[in-house]
Amino acid sequence: MNDVKSIAQTGRQTILVIEDDSGILDLVREILVKGGYTVFGSLDPADALDRFSDEPIDLLLTDVLMPGMNGPEFVSAWERQNSKVEVLYMSGYTEEFFESGPISKDNLIEKPFTPTSLLRRVVEKLGNRADGH
């Protein structure tokens, strides 16, 4: 992870990570924090809607398949409560969502990914918005 800082756009961007595997959630949060981002995380999409809906979120980084509420359902629920936001889905199992749903190669990072590839995708989604919102 030595080039993590050189890839990330430092600034006030805030990312909300939703991932039902605690090990993956912790790893993703660590990568993003080292990249200079403010990061909130939750193992449960419904909990995230309750706890973080008042936070100024620049990017939703969510797993696709989760118990209770999948990633696209979470994003839809989030956008009903908040304004539209950048979204990046992560998954190793996405075939059922391609072409018939909201997930495309433009807003997907496939697991497993490296810290460098994750940060590159985050920078692509956030663009040059180093000052947040």
N, C-alpha and C positions, 0 to 999 in steps of 0.2 A: 504494500500500500504506500510505497514511497512517493509515487507521483500523484497521489490522491489530491493534494492541495493544488497542484498545477492544473488539474482538469476542471475542478469545480469553480463555479462563479461565486466568489465570496460576496456576501451582502446580507440583506435581511430576509432572504427567501425562507419560507416555512413550508415544510413537507409533513403531511400526515401519512403515516405508514400503517396499513391494515394487513395483518398477516397472522393466521391462526397457529403457526408453528413458532413457539417462543424462541427457539434457537435461531431461526431465520430472522425473526423480528429484531432480536438483539444485534445480530450481525449487520443487518441493513441499517439500523439506527447508528451503529458505530461507524460504518463507512460514511454515511451522510454527515454525521457530526464532524468527523475528521475532515470532510470536504468543505466545511464552513457553513453548513445549513443548520437552521433551527429545526428540530425534529420532534414530532409527537408520534406516539405509536399506541396501537391497541391490538389485542388478540381477537376482539369481538367487534364486528361492524356496528351492531346496534349500540353498544357501549360508546363507540367512537362518535356516533351521531349525537348522543346525549352529552358527552364530555367536551367535545371540541368544536361544536357548531358555532360558537362565538369567537373562535380563534381566526385570525386572518391567514388562511391557508392559500398557498400559491400552487401547490401540486398535491394531488392524491396519488399515492403509490400503493396500489392494492393488489392482493392476491386475487386470482380469478375464482378458484373453487374453494369455498369455505362453508362450514356448517351454518345453517340458519339463513344466511344471506350471501349470495355470491357477489363478486366484485362489481359487475355491471348493475346489479340491484342496489348495491351500496352507493355507487356513484349517482344513480338516479334519485335515490332518497336524499343524498347530500345536496344535490342541485335543486331539489324541491324546497329545502330549508335555507339554502344559501345561494349565492350567485354561481354562475358557471365557473369552472376551475379547470386547469390543466390536469390531465389524467395519464398515468402510466400504469398499465397492468403488468403483473408478473406471474408467470405460471410455467409449469412443465407440461400441462395438460390443457390445451386450448382448442383442439380440433372442433369440438361441438359449438364453439362460439364464433369461429371464423366465418365470414361471409353471410352469416345469418344473424349477426348481432353487432354490438358496438365495438368489438375488438378487431383491430387490424394490425398489421406489422408496424405501422407508424406509432401505435400507442401500446406496444408490448415489448417486454424484455423477457426472454425465455430463461428459465432456471435449468441448470445452474448458470450463474453469471459471475464474472470477476468484479472486484471493486472498481477497476478501471472502466469496464463496460457499463456498469450501473451508473457511475458518475457521468459518463459520456451521454447516456440516454437522458439523464436528468437535465443536464445542460442543454441538450437538444430541445427538450420540452419547455424549459423555462426561458430559452433564448438568452437575450442579453439583459434581462431584467435584474440587474445586480442590486437594485434598490428595493426590490419587492414590489408588490401591488402596482 
